[in-house]
Amino acid sequence: MKIAISSDHGGNNLRHEIIKLLAELGLEFVDFGPDSNESVDYPDYAAPVANGVASGKFDRGIVICGTGIGMSIAANKVKGIRCALVHDVFSAKATRQHNDSNILAMGERVIGPGHAREVATAWLNTKFEGGRHERRIGKLMELED
């Protein structure tokens, strides 16, 4: 599995923690930054992750900002993206099982690093159930047209 990851300045510290997790799990990833804690505009950092996932260059993506809200809104503007803002393990599993989410958004000011690692691990390890959910995903995708 190849992962794209980015944050804005508000999610920079948590992004580094999740990058450590990805390395520990032996996953291939590309970090789209930012390279400092200077203020940046979150759409500029959500876009390369969302575009990379939508194009198939990456299997999934992770975006992080202060709350996760801005990054999730920006990512969901890209056709083909199903970005879920998640801060608990149950929702992380459910959004993969039922919604086939392809990008995970989290907020550094909302979730601690240890719990964020648990959420990301659950999200990364959970498979889409398919079945009745495929019809619903199809209807979601039709809303983009």
Secondary structure, DSSP 8 states (H G I E B T S, - for coil): -EEEEEE-GGGHHHHHHHHHHHHHTT-EEEE---SSSS---HHHHHHHHHHHHHHTSSSEEEEEESSSHHHHHHHTTSTT--EEE--SHHHHHHHHHTT---EEEEETTTS-HHHHHHHHHHHHH-----THHHHHHHHHHHTT-
